[in-house]
């Protein structure tokens, strides 16, 4: 069976088309757009009309792609922005009018789907953690391929951090320090519960994949290179220092960095910088296996 999964996130909207058979999936096509559905939602409690229209425009584009590929089943899920917004039902109604059924995932469902997908794809021999840094929330799951031992959904992502802390262009040293301090305080309780650093980290999301694209100077994004790439803490520190010193218009010119991510790349890099320091990690394994893949595996298991 050919299926399509769509992840309507706080920062971006993504599409995966895949064939499923015997509980496994074979990806055929993947794409995404920065749509910022969650722009300002924590301040206003509402999804803005501009963000809704941008997301709906992308979903219309995806609908045509799904028809062209002949997908027999379509699964659409949305996450933190819709969980927060008081007018989420208005957005869901507009999505349904396009012919899509859409579900709002709980933070736990989102986290477990990403962890299970990475465990299936990477099959680590011992303990592992997935860190899925999104636009509005960040899911951290720790365990083994057979058991989730710890799960936490942090109520911030790159859009939230950007809107809360970064006003200068480029950001000031004081803004960066305040943001890093906030991230550290949020991560510290997880570090205290888990302890040690003897586990593999699979990092998910646009920030960490952008590090690879910039490091490799990709003019065309190559998922086959990005997936499984080892990003070092030194790379993260290098790009954080470099990009935080540039105004956003200069960041947009950096090869490998998507223009629409030029503002939120700074909080994303700050997060991973603090994470590596706090957990004693010198290396992270970059994963292309995010919520899209998790949703596809869930559907494959139902076939």
GUKEDREN-765414 format. One record per residue (C-alpha): x, y, z; residue in one letter. Coordinates in steps of 0.1 Angstrom, whole numbers, plus 5000, padded with zeros to 4 digits. Each point is the difference from the previous one (the first is absolute). Layout:
BEGIN
XYZA/...
***
This chain:
BEGIN
500050005000X/501250354992X/499450255028X/500750375006X/500750155034X/499950385008X/501450165031X/498650345006X/502550145024X/500450335018X/502850114977X/499749794969X/497649774981X/501549684986X/498949724977X/501149644996X/498749764973X/501049645005X/499049644991X/499249785030X/500249625001X/500449755028X/500350275027X/502950174982X/500050314979X/501950104968X/500250394998X/499450134964X/499850385004X/500550255028X/499750385001X/499250285024X/499250375003X/500650255028X/496450125007X/500350135036X/496549885011X/501050085036X/501350354994X/498950215030X/497749735014X/501550015036X/499550385001X/496550014986X/498649655006X/498949994964X/501249894966X/500450314978X/498050024968X/503350054980X/501449685015X/496849804993X/500050124964X/503749924995X/499449655013X/496949944980X/501850114968X/502749745007X/497449735007X/498450084966X/503449954984X/500549685019X/496549874989X/501050034964X/503249815006X/498149735019X/497649964971X/502949984975X/501749725020X/496749815004X/500149975037X/497149785013X/500050135036X/500850345014X/500850075036X/500350365012X/501150095036X/500650335017X/501850075033X/500950275025X/498650314983X/496649844996X/500249865035X/500450365013X/497750204978X/496550095010X/498950024964X/501649674990X/496549864990X/499750284973X/503349894985X/499049635002X/496850084982X/501850174972X/502349704996X/497149774999X/498450214972X/503149924979X/499049635004X/502549915027X/499249835033X/502350155026X/500849905036X/501650205028X/502649775016X/500750025037X/503650085010X/500549655012X/498749854967X/502350224980X/503049915021X/499349625000X/499549994962X/503450174994X/501849785025X/498549684987X/500850094964X/503650075008X/500449685020X/498749804970X/502250184975X/503350025019X/499649695023X/502550135026X/501649725021X/499650185033X/498450315016X/498950284977X/498350345000X/498150194974X/500050385002X/497450144976X/500450385000X/496950154985X/498650354996X/497750005030X/501149705021X/502949775005X/499649635006X/502749815019X/499649625003X/502549765016X/500049625001X/500949694980X/498649874968X/497549805020X/499150245028X/499450375006X/501650085034X/499550385000X/497950254980X/499850375002X/498350264978X/501650345006X/497650284993X/502450204978X/501549974965X/501950234977X/497150234992X/499250055037X/503750065009X/500450254971X/496950205009X/500750005038X/503750085000X/501450144967X/499250374992X/503450124986X/501249944965X/502549855006X/499049905035X/501950155029X/502249805023X/497650065028X/497149864980X/502049694991X/501149955036X/496450035013X/498849754974X/502749755008X/499350035037X/496349934994X/500949694979X/502449885026X/497450035028X/497549814979X/502449724991X/501649965035X/497149805015X/500349754972X/503849975005X/499449935037X/497549724993X/502049834973X/503550055012X/503249894982X/500750054963X/500349644988X/497250004974X/499650084964X/498250324991X/497950024968X/499350374992X/497050094980X/498750324984X/500950284977X/502850165022X/502249695001X/499449914963X/501050364991X/503349955018X/500849724976X/498850194970X/502250305009X/503049785010X/499849834966X/499150324981X/496949844984X/498550214973X/497549724996X/498849825032X/501149635001X/498149805025X/502149694992X/503150195012X/498350175030X/498449685015X/502549835023X/502550284998X/502150065031X/499850365012X/502650105026X/499650255028X/502950194984X/497950044968X/497150135020X/502150245019X/501650134968X/496750064982X/498450155030X/502950255005X/500150094963X/496350044993X/499250185033X/502450274989X/498350064967X/496850204993X/497249784986X/500450134964X/503649875001X/499049675015X/497649954970X/503149994977X/501649715018X/500249704977X/497949725014X/497850215022X/496450034989X/499150374999X/496849965020X/502049845028X/502650285002X/498350165031X/499249685020X/503449834993X/501550205029X/497849865028X/500349664984X/503750005002X/499950155035X/497949705011X/502449744986X/503050195014X/498549995035X/498849644996X/503549884990X/501650185029X/497549885026X/499949644989X/503749974992X/499449924963X/502750064974X/498049834972X/496449984989X/498649774973X/497850204976X/496749834992X/497650074971X/497549775018X/497650255016X/496350005006X/499249944963X/501849675001X/498449925034X/496650064986X/500849784969X/501249715022X/496850035021X/498049974968X/502149714987X/499449815032X/496250044994X/500149874964X/
***
